[in-house]
Amino acid sequence: MGQSIVVDNRGGAGGIIGADLVAKSPADGYTLLFGGFGPNAVNASIFASMPYDPAKDFAPVIEVFRTANVLWSAPRSA
């Protein structure tokens, strides 16, 4: 690519901290969010308020991975 890449891993709050940083960054094409289900889909359902809107503040660029989701639960007791 001919230029340096800086990874700024901002962990915590289920990805909200890093996603908020990217959402408030200039839309210059140089700041990217590598996020999965947490900051992009799940958090909006489980947190009462979010500092960003995943649907409005981000635009998808490329699908990097795909995973299967499985929900497990304990068997019902009689």
C-alpha positions, 0 to 999 in steps of 0.5 A, a space after each residue: 500500500 505504500 504507507 503505514 498502518 496504525 492499529 489503535 485497539 480500543 477495547 471495552 464496553 462491547 466495542 462501543 469505545 472504539 466504534 464511538 471513536 471511529 464514528 466521531 472521526 472525519 470521514 476521510 477514508 483513512 479511519 476504519 472500524 473492524 467490528 463484528 456483531 457487537 458494536 454494529 448490531 447487538 449493542 443497539 439492542 442491549 444498551 439503552 443509549 448509544 453514543 453513535 447510530 450504527 446504521 447511520 454513522 457507518 458504511 460497510 466496505 467489505 465482508 472480511 469474515 462470516 461466522 455461524 451463530 448458535 444459541 445454546 440454552 439449558 434443557 427445560 427441567 421437568 
